[in-house]
């Protein structure tokens, strides 16, 4: 009983997600403002915006999959978010390739 396996508290996970959303949200807003005000100078920020969005969707999808348990709707929702994250990462890669050429 003394050596019980510790489980992550839902509060810790929720707090981590909240802090991640705030930090990435601020980064996305700063990148978007700079990219749209000065597109020639900061065009490299367009793929960064897609990658940050993919990061958020990937983390949300992963936590949804982990918290889903046996609930098929939550598992499906997590899988959809992970697929969307992969699509956003690919869009970011295509955007970066088109900008760097």
C-alpha positions as CSV (number, residue, x, y, z in Angstrom):
1,X,0.0,0.0,0.0
2,X,2.9,2.3,0.6
3,X,4.3,1.8,-2.9
4,X,1.1,2.7,-4.8
5,X,1.6,3.9,-8.3
6,X,0.9,7.6,-8.5
7,X,-1.6,8.7,-11.1
8,X,-1.6,12.2,-12.7
9,X,-4.2,14.4,-11.1
10,X,-6.8,15.8,-13.5
11,X,-6.1,19.2,-11.9
12,X,-2.4,19.0,-12.9
13,X,-3.3,18.0,-16.5
14,X,-6.0,20.8,-16.7
15,X,-3.5,23.3,-15.4
16,X,-0.9,22.2,-17.8
17,X,-3.3,22.5,-20.7
18,X,-4.5,25.9,-19.6
19,X,-0.9,27.2,-19.4
20,X,-0.1,25.7,-22.7
21,X,-3.1,27.3,-24.4
22,X,-2.3,30.7,-22.9
23,X,1.4,30.6,-23.9
24,X,0.7,29.2,-27.4
25,X,-2.2,31.6,-27.9
26,X,0.0,34.6,-27.1
27,X,2.7,33.3,-29.5
28,X,0.1,32.8,-32.3
29,X,-1.3,36.3,-31.8
30,X,2.2,37.9,-31.9
31,X,3.2,35.8,-34.9
32,X,-0.1,36.6,-36.8
33,X,0.1,40.3,-36.1
34,X,3.8,40.5,-37.3
35,X,3.1,38.3,-40.3
36,X,0.1,40.3,-41.5
37,X,1.6,43.7,-40.8
38,X,5.0,43.0,-42.4
39,X,4.5,40.0,-44.7
40,X,7.7,40.4,-46.6
41,X,9.9,40.6,-43.5
42,X,8.1,38.0,-41.4
43,X,6.8,35.5,-44.0
44,X,8.6,32.7,-42.1
45,X,6.0,33.1,-39.3
46,X,3.2,31.6,-41.4
47,X,4.5,28.0,-41.1
48,X,5.2,28.7,-37.4
49,X,1.5,29.6,-36.9
50,X,0.4,26.3,-38.5
51,X,3.0,24.3,-36.4
52,X,1.7,25.9,-33.1
53,X,-1.9,25.1,-34.1
54,X,-0.8,21.5,-34.8
55,X,1.0,21.4,-31.4
56,X,-2.2,22.5,-29.6
57,X,-4.4,20.0,-31.4
58,X,-1.9,17.2,-30.9
59,X,-1.7,17.8,-27.2
60,X,-5.4,18.2,-26.8
61,X,-6.0,15.0,-28.8
62,X,-3.4,13.1,-26.8
63,X,-4.9,14.1,-23.5
64,X,-8.4,13.3,-24.8
65,X,-7.2,9.8,-25.8
66,X,-5.6,9.3,-22.4
67,X,-8.6,10.5,-20.4
68,X,-11.1,8.7,-22.7
69,X,-10.8,5.3,-21.0
70,X,-13.4,3.0,-22.6
71,X,-15.6,5.8,-24.0
72,X,-15.5,5.4,-27.8
73,X,-16.8,8.9,-28.4
74,X,-13.9,10.4,-26.5
75,X,-11.4,8.1,-28.2
76,X,-12.8,9.0,-31.6
77,X,-12.6,12.7,-30.7
78,X,-9.0,12.3,-29.6
79,X,-8.1,10.5,-32.8
80,X,-9.8,13.2,-34.9
81,X,-7.8,15.9,-33.1
82,X,-4.5,14.0,-33.6
83,X,-5.3,13.6,-37.3
84,X,-6.1,17.3,-37.6
85,X,-2.7,18.0,-35.8
86,X,-0.9,15.9,-38.4
87,X,-2.7,17.8,-41.2
88,X,-1.7,21.2,-39.7
89,X,1.9,20.1,-39.4
90,X,1.9,19.0,-43.1
91,X,0.4,22.3,-44.1
92,X,3.1,24.1,-42.1
93,X,5.8,22.0,-43.9
94,X,4.3,22.7,-47.3
95,X,4.1,26.4,-46.4
96,X,7.7,26.4,-45.2
97,X,8.9,24.7,-48.4
98,X,7.0,27.1,-50.6
99,X,8.5,30.1,-48.7
100,X,12.1,28.9,-48.6
101,X,12.1,28.1,-52.3
